[in-house]
């Protein structure tokens, strides 16, 4: 559970039980071999979930069943943590070399630098008048406060990162002999191409959705696919909400009338953006970065993929995009329920299977990681079955597992 990305930690990591009483520290809720898990350890982890879901009373009828499942998950997770620690000690992986300690410290410092940058931006968003020096001081202060609020000091958080480092070291050691051949990669590629082609033939609109999904690998491109970029001038928030409400109520006439009025309000602003573009679009990226009010620009810097059968975008946007013929061709102002768009064609994407060489290494890395995870999981389960585990279910308010479970 705690193995989260830095952004995930920053956005949601708030522990409910950042401190615990002495009885919790002495109360044992599970034994893993000779290792013990205390109520304090359990509460710290369990509190994370309660805080995420804003649960103040985990015995309330409407959440009781869910929180019971969470308690079971948490104790299982802590047991697995103990097994990893035991396994790492047995293999002599718990003690880090000087080189590994240097690497760990380097990674930690880079993480702290990322946190500092995040909190500096947050501080400047709250007070843009802060000097560079003051913003940095405020960022450092917020890091310390953030760690303290969650029961950490810089030293204890570094210890936690060390545990993650050892866990990764164990994984790497256990799976070091796992490999994926080029033949395996090519076979997987061909299978994925065939599967993707069949999927898009059956559900043509799925291609656009896959292109918008983070981490989704594209293996096949349908005919008539274009990549475009756009600059959006947003409608005023109250107009956005009112138009959406009218559409939801089925009042298309009212929504269209309101949209026309709302677009008129921002027309001069949108025209000014259009006028600032060079005729050949050579400054499009610069203006897009500076002026576009589309929050998706940051997530899709290369633009959006549009197809004939796609349904991911409003009709006006799709039709205007598909009507562009040559790279760098631009539209005028295209009005939609969200505002005015200026769209530029980036490229016509060739249809068919993507080039194997473009995806080979990424596919190989993904296949290797999956194969290693499967191998590690199997060996971990074997290790777990060889360790005596005792859970005090009554203390944790969870029923004993049956053989079937």
Secondary structure, DSSP 8 states (H G I E B T S, - for coil): -----HHHHHHH---S-SS--HHHHH-EEEEETTEEEEHHHHHHHHHHHHHHTT-S-TTSTTTHHHHHHHHHHHHHHHHHHHHHHHHHHHTT-SS--HHHHHHHHHHHHHHHHHHHHHHHHHHHHH-TT--HHHHHHHHHHHHHHHHHHTT--HHHHHHHHHHHHHHHHHHHHHTTT----HHHHHHHHHHHHHHHHHHHHH-TTHHHHHHHSTT----EE-TTEEEEEEEEEE--HHHHHHHHHHHHTT-HHHHHHHHHHHHHHHHHHHHHHHHTS-TT-TTHHHHHHHH---GGGTT-TT-EEE-TT--SS-HHHHHHHHH--STT-B---EEETTEEEEEEEEEEE--EE--HHHHHHHHHHHHHHHHHHHHHHHHHHHHHHTS-EEE-HHHHT-----S--
